[in-house]
Amino acid sequence: MKVKFLPLVLMGGLMTWVMPIAHAEADDAAPATKVSKKAKKAKKGKKKESKAELDESQAEGEESVVAAKIKNNTYFTESKPNLKAEYFIFLESASWCGPCNAEMPEVAKAYEQMKASGKVELILLSADRTEADAKGFLDKYKATFPGMMRKGSSIPELPEAKGIPNATIMKADGTVIESGHGAIIRGWKNQTIGKYAVIGDDGEPRVGEAMKAIKFTNGKPNRKAEFYIYLYSPTPDSADKNLLMELATEYKEMKKEKVELIFISDSKTPQELSKLLKGCKAKFPAAQSKATGISELPGIGSTGNKPQAWVVTQSGAAITNGAPEITKDWKDFVEANQK
């Protein structure tokens, strides 16, 4: 007896083709479920891979929109722009402008950090009559960023300026992030690489080494921490006791995250500092501001006569500095710089 295989084969093939579709439809109809931690981690890993691919493509010399636009300009400065920067800031300014002169010291100072980051470039678009005037303007404030004449130069399209000084912050692809009075440059970090991004870190444990020369009270600091907070008050009486007590409750958690907090103040004796901190139930170490070695702590600035704080890495590279309250954000800067 002859068996007809052909219909059976065709039917089997049809079932093989139809069933995956049915499964797919069933999956689509199923209710959404919470994304597991493992899935989130995998997604995060893919994002990192994408960023790594982007970094690799930039390293291979792919030219950004802004770089292509400005590379052939004539610069009247010895310094030329970093064409591989991820962000560009164009400053329209001139030596004859009073407000421009007022802003330039801050701009020159900010640029040193921009340059150290390797990711942000600042370029002067001068409205001066001559290149000599424009160059003299930069030299006056010891500004090291590149400059070119506004007129006749090839630049990306910028929003219309209402006057000078005017700054435009943009991504390397030409997307404008912010444009306005030159004072916006003061917030350059927030608008580009991030408020808590580390600048100039090379991994050398300079802070731990510098601590060897300092006498501490109320305990010894961790010389192998990854982050350090210097919390300064001119005198013990000027210290914010509520802040000290708040930080005291989080200090144990700080240590787990390899963050060391050091309280610095100008006290008559080390015991006076120790008494203050014990009264706040704080176990973090302290040192007198006039103690030998304090001024040599990598990353610490001029203490002056007002309470303030600095946050640095183990090499002394800057993360942020400001009013003592910034210490409350310690979890944010740890998260922003997790390796």
Secondary structure, 3 states (H helix, E strand, C coil): CCCCHHHHHHHHHHHHHHHHHHHHHHHHHCCCCCCCHHHHHHHHHHHHHHHHHHHHHHHCCCCCHHHHHHCCCCCCCCCCCCCCCCEEEEEEECCCCHHHHHHHHHHHHHHHHHHHHCCEEEEEEECCCCHHHHHHHHHHCCCCCCEEECCCCCCCCCCCCCCCCEEEEEECCCCEEEEEEHHHHHHHHHHCCCCCCCECCCCCCHHHHHHHHCCCECCCCCCCCCEEEEEEECCHHHCCHHHHHHHHHHHHHHHHCCEEEEEEECCCCHHHHHHHHHHCCCCCCEEECCCCCHHHCCCCCCCCCCCEEEEEECCCCEEEEECHHHHHHHHHHHHHCCC
